[in-house]
Amino acid sequence: MRKKIVIIGVVILIIGIALFAAGSYEGTHLLHRSVSEIKSGEYKTDNITLKSGYIMAVTSPPSVYGLIPINDIKIVNSTNINKYSLKPIVSSSTAVEYLANSTTAGDYTFVMFTSAVASTFTYEYGSFSTIEVIGVLALFGIIIGVIGFIVLIAGLILKPKQKEPDINF
């Protein structure tokens, strides 16, 4: 075992864990789950203010949903929701993302038509740069943590240096 390498590995591992924890903690501030029932089978999130450059991500949406301007909420139903909804930039059965620009910035609510909201339903929104920084922070934390773990293991496995005997002539 080489003590200095082990210590360096532990320090790098702790830095990686701290970066990942900071990114994960900050990410939880953007995460929301609050949903209220408008009427039977129709649900909505809290009001969401999207500024230009903001991104909104929704996890586990039902099959009929839309990001609706607050002013249009009373006229939306399950058959005309696509007419009033902001168009998503990414859409799949497990997630949907919206990006606001200068013409689409405003106050919205995410409306869903479903018999029950999935327990895994979440939404988060914020400026693209903020979400990007949080993601990069968590990713760097993982990478640095793995490097620290490898250095730590290497320090534990390596044998101590052999001292060369003094040869005096």
N, C-alpha and C positions, 0 to 999 in steps of 0.2 A: 504494500500500500504506500502510495506517495501522498503524504499529508497535504502538501501545498495544492496539488491538483484536485484533491477531494474538496478542500476549502473553496477553491475557485469554482468548482462544479456546483457546490451548495449555494454559493452566492449568485451564480447565474440562474440556477433553478428558482431561487427566491425572487429574483427580479422578474423572471418570466411569469411566475404565479401572480405577482403583484400587478403586472401589466394586464394579464388576462382578467384578473378580478376587477380592476378598474374599468376595463372595457365592458365587462359583463354587467357591472353595477350601474354604469351610466346608461347602458342599453335598457335596463329595466325601467328607467324613468320615462322612456318613450312608449312603453308597452301599456295598452289599455284593454280592458275586458268588459267595461260597462255597457250593457244593452238594456233597453226598456221596451216593453210591449206597447205598441200603439193601439192595436186591436187584435183580435184572435188571428194568429198566423202572420202578423206583420210586426217586425221589430226594427228598432233604430238604435244607433249609437248616440253618444253625446254629440253636441255640435262641435265641428272641427273647422278651424280656420287654417286654410292652406294659402300660404303666400307664394309668390313666384319662386320657383326653385325648390319647393317643398315636395317631398315624396311621401306617399302613404302606402303601407303594405298591410294586407289583410290575410290572415291565415285561417284556413278551414271555412271559407264562405259556403253558404248553401247554393243550390243551383240557380235561384232567382234572387238577384241582388243588384245594387247600384249605388254609386256615390252621387247623391242628389243635392242640388242647391237648396238651402233652407227655404227659400220662397216657393219652391215647387213641391214641398213635402205633402201638402194636402191634396194635390191632384194626381199623385203617383199611385198606381196600382200594379198588380203583378203582370198585367198584359201590356202596359205602356211604359214600364220602368226604363227600358233601353232607350226610349226617346228622350228622357230627361237626364239620364246618367252621364257623368263624365266618362269618356272612353279610357279604359285601362291601357297601360303600356305593356303589361304582361298579365296573362290570364291563364290559369290552369284549374284543375279540380281541387288543388290543395292551397293555392294562393293567388292573389291578385294584387297588382301594383298600379298606382296612379301617380302621375307627375303633373304638378301645377306649373303653368307658365304665366306670363303677364296677362293673357286673355282669359285664363281659367281660374286665376286666384280668386278666393272668396270664401264664404261660409257654407259648409256642407254638412251632411249627415249620411252615414252609411245605412241604407235601408235594405232589409232582407224579408223575403216571403218564404216562410218555412213553418213546419209544425213545431219544431223545437230548435233552439240554437245549440250548435255543437259545443261540448265542454272545452274543446280545444280552440274555439274561436278567439282570436286576438286581433288587435289592430295597433299599428304604431305609425306615427307621422312626425316629421321634422324636416329641417333643411337637409338637402342631399349631402352637403359637406359635413354636417354633424354626424349623420348616420355613417358616412364613409369613415370618418375619424374613429368612431367607436368600433367599427368593424376591423379597421386596420390595427387598432390598439389591441383588441382581443387576439387577432391573428398573430401579431408580433409576439404577444405573450406566450402563445402556444409554441411558436418556433423557438423562442429563446428558452423556454422551459425544457423543450426536448433537447436542445443543445446542452443545457446545464445538466440534465439527467445523463446524457452520454459522457460528458466530461467527468461527472461524479463516478460513474461506473468504471470508466477508464482509470481514474485515480485509485479506485478500490482494487482493480485487477492487477495493475502494474506492480511489479516487484520493486523493492527499494534498490537504489543504485548500489552496485558493489563497490566498496572502497578498495582502491588499488593500494597494495602494500608499498611502504616506503622502501626504496632500494638505495642504500648509501654505498658509494664506492670509495 
